[in-house]
Amino acid sequence: MSGRSISALMVSASLVLATATPAAAEYIFATPTAKNQNRVYWLDRYTGTVGACQYSKTGGGPNGAMVCFPPDDGAKGLPNGDYDLLPSNWDVEWGMFRVNKSTGEMSLCLVVNDKVVCTPQSIARAPAAATPAPANNGQ
């Protein structure tokens, strides 16, 4: 294959890759453990974006309506990873833990003022081992 043919092939391949659609989102759904709630949180497994919806008896006709809360501060724009939602074990907790299974980082997400907000991702790591002082060798 000539150099010109290889260049044309590389340009064609890069155009195909540039116009390819991104991978589809994969959503995870989970509910808090609170006994008096009807809220469902959703999470984009790859981007960590979190939102929530709940049923409301008012509005939307005789059967009520779904009221949804979009992601806001801290609930979107994370580095790509492998995220999951975990409920707390509190009987009255309405929030959900968002965990990054790749890094171990986690945050708490909850609805505040009709939007989902999350604390900054964090992780507790073991302290680094202390470096021993160099030997004095009697000097």
TORKEVO-719354 format. One record per residue (C-alpha): x, y, z. Coordinates in steps of 0.1 Angstrom, whole numbers, always signed. Last residue first. Layout:
! TORKEVO-719354
<X=X Y=Y Z=Z>
...
This chain:
! TORKEVO-719354
<X=+283 Y=+108 Z=+644>
<X=+275 Y=+75 Z=+659>
<X=+260 Y=+60 Z=+628>
<X=+232 Y=+86 Z=+627>
<X=+208 Y=+63 Z=+609>
<X=+183 Y=+80 Z=+586>
<X=+149 Y=+88 Z=+602>
<X=+123 Y=+62 Z=+593>
<X=+96 Y=+73 Z=+568>
<X=+62 Y=+72 Z=+584>
<X=+37 Y=+50 Z=+567>
<X=+11 Y=+69 Z=+548>
<X=-22 Y=+73 Z=+566>
<X=-49 Y=+49 Z=+556>
<X=-74 Y=+64 Z=+531>
<X=-107 Y=+80 Z=+539>
<X=-125 Y=+87 Z=+506>
<X=-142 Y=+118 Z=+492>
<X=-166 Y=+129 Z=+465>
<X=-179 Y=+164 Z=+472>
<X=-214 Y=+164 Z=+487>
<X=-243 Y=+159 Z=+463>
<X=-272 Y=+180 Z=+452>
<X=-305 Y=+169 Z=+436>
<X=-328 Y=+198 Z=+429>
<X=-363 Y=+209 Z=+442>
<X=-349 Y=+231 Z=+470>
<X=-326 Y=+203 Z=+483>
<X=-330 Y=+167 Z=+472>
<X=-302 Y=+144 Z=+484>
<X=-268 Y=+129 Z=+474>
<X=-241 Y=+117 Z=+498>
<X=-206 Y=+113 Z=+484>
<X=-183 Y=+84 Z=+478>
<X=-148 Y=+76 Z=+466>
<X=-137 Y=+40 Z=+464>
<X=-117 Y=+46 Z=+432>
<X=-132 Y=+22 Z=+406>
<X=-165 Y=+15 Z=+425>
<X=-173 Y=+52 Z=+426>
<X=-200 Y=+54 Z=+452>
<X=-231 Y=+77 Z=+453>
<X=-247 Y=+74 Z=+488>
<X=-284 Y=+81 Z=+488>
<X=-305 Y=+106 Z=+507>
<X=-340 Y=+103 Z=+523>
<X=-329 Y=+90 Z=+557>
<X=-356 Y=+84 Z=+582>
<X=-351 Y=+47 Z=+590>
<X=-313 Y=+50 Z=+587>
<X=-296 Y=+22 Z=+569>
<X=-281 Y=+43 Z=+542>
<X=-290 Y=+36 Z=+506>
<X=-264 Y=+27 Z=+480>
<X=-262 Y=+41 Z=+445>
<X=-235 Y=+30 Z=+420>
<X=-207 Y=+45 Z=+399>
<X=-182 Y=+30 Z=+375>
<X=-161 Y=+59 Z=+362>
<X=-160 Y=+89 Z=+339>
<X=-149 Y=+120 Z=+357>
<X=-178 Y=+138 Z=+375>
<X=-199 Y=+165 Z=+358>
<X=-232 Y=+160 Z=+377>
<X=-247 Y=+158 Z=+412>
<X=-221 Y=+181 Z=+428>
<X=-244 Y=+212 Z=+426>
<X=-275 Y=+204 Z=+405>
<X=-291 Y=+172 Z=+391>
<X=-328 Y=+175 Z=+381>
<X=-357 Y=+168 Z=+405>
<X=-387 Y=+150 Z=+391>
<X=-423 Y=+151 Z=+401>
<X=-443 Y=+122 Z=+387>
<X=-481 Y=+130 Z=+385>
<X=-514 Y=+124 Z=+401>
<X=-540 Y=+98 Z=+389>
<X=-569 Y=+123 Z=+384>
<X=-548 Y=+147 Z=+363>
<X=-511 Y=+157 Z=+364>
<X=-513 Y=+178 Z=+395>
<X=-516 Y=+166 Z=+431>
<X=-511 Y=+130 Z=+443>
<X=-473 Y=+134 Z=+438>
<X=-450 Y=+105 Z=+429>
<X=-413 Y=+109 Z=+432>
<X=-383 Y=+115 Z=+409>
<X=-346 Y=+118 Z=+415>
<X=-314 Y=+128 Z=+397>
<X=-277 Y=+117 Z=+399>
<X=-249 Y=+121 Z=+374>
<X=-221 Y=+97 Z=+381>
<X=-208 Y=+97 Z=+345>
<X=-206 Y=+60 Z=+338>
<X=-235 Y=+46 Z=+359>
<X=-259 Y=+74 Z=+352>
<X=-278 Y=+74 Z=+384>
<X=-315 Y=+75 Z=+392>
<X=-330 Y=+82 Z=+426>
<X=-365 Y=+70 Z=+434>
<X=-387 Y=+88 Z=+459>
<X=-419 Y=+74 Z=+475>
<X=-411 Y=+82 Z=+512>
<X=-425 Y=+73 Z=+546>
<X=-404 Y=+42 Z=+554>
<X=-370 Y=+58 Z=+548>
<X=-347 Y=+32 Z=+532>
<X=-338 Y=+54 Z=+502>
<X=-347 Y=+40 Z=+468>
<X=-325 Y=+29 Z=+439>
<X=-323 Y=+31 Z=+401>
<X=-292 Y=+25 Z=+380>
<X=-290 Y=+39 Z=+345>
<X=-267 Y=+29 Z=+316>
<X=-260 Y=+57 Z=+292>
<X=-254 Y=+49 Z=+256>
<X=-219 Y=+50 Z=+243>
<X=-210 Y=+81 Z=+223>
<X=-221 Y=+83 Z=+187>
<X=-195 Y=+79 Z=+160>
<X=-187 Y=+110 Z=+140>
<X=-151 Y=+114 Z=+152>
<X=-145 Y=+77 Z=+148>
<X=-157 Y=+76 Z=+112>
<X=-137 Y=+108 Z=+104>
<X=-105 Y=+93 Z=+120>
<X=-109 Y=+61 Z=+98>
<X=-113 Y=+81 Z=+66>
<X=-82 Y=+102 Z=+74>
<X=-62 Y=+70 Z=+82>
<X=-73 Y=+54 Z=+50>
<X=-63 Y=+84 Z=+30>
<X=-29 Y=+85 Z=+47>
<X=-24 Y=+48 Z=+40>
<X=-33 Y=+52 Z=+4>
<X=-8 Y=+82 Z=+0>
<X=+20 Y=+62 Z=+16>
<X=+14 Y=+34 Z=-9>
<X=+0 Y=+0 Z=+0>
